[in-house]
Amino acid sequence: MSLTVQQVLSRFPGWQIIDMSGGWVAMRINFVPRVSGLSNVRCGETLEELAENLHAEIRNQKSRQPAVGR
């Protein structure tokens, strides 16, 4: 089953998704600083690929957050 733009937006709040010729682009609504090691823009040829790339970005973001309660 193919993903829709609405499904990707609901899974990844905080991102704006744009249909570009030849693929898809996601841009953070609130940019992160360059030194954060995170991306403000992620791309994919299909919505499925874009969703995989956004999922990887979220995993990267979570790994950079300090652990609470330590």
N, C-alpha and C positions, 0 to 999 in steps of 0.2 A: 504494500500500500504506500502510495506517495504521500509525503508530508505537504501540508498547506502552509502558507505564510502565517495564518492565524495560529496554527499548532506550534510553529517554531517560536512565535512571539509569546505565546502563553508559557512555553517551557523555559524561555530565557528573557525574563523581564529586564528592563534596563538597556535593551538593545533596540535600535531602529534597523529594519531590514529593507533593502533596496534591490529591486530587480534590475540588474545591469545587463547589457547585451552580452550574452555568453556566460552568465553566471549570476551569483547573488553576493551581496555585500551586507555585512552587519556592522554598524557603528554604535559604540557606547553612547548612551544619552548623556551621561556624565563622564567625561574623559578622566583617565587616570594619568598621573605624572609619568613622563618618560622613564624616570629612574625606578619605577615600580616593578619593572620586569614583566608587566602585563601588556596586553594589546588593546588598543582602542578600536581597531578595525580587524575583522576576520572575514575571509572570503570562502566561497565554495562554488563549484561548477553546478551543483544541484542543491536543493534545499536539504536533502539528506546529508550531503557532504558538509554543508554549512552548519547543520545541527551538530554533527560530529566535532567540527572545529570549535564550536561554541562550548560544547561539553568539555573539551580539552582545556579551553580557556578557564572555565569555571573550576575544574580540578586544580589548575595551576594557581588560581586565585585563592582557593581554599588552603592549599599547601603553604601559602605565604602569610596567612593570617596567624597571629600569635594564638597559642592555645589558651583558653580561658580557664582560670582556676588553678594555675600552676604557681 
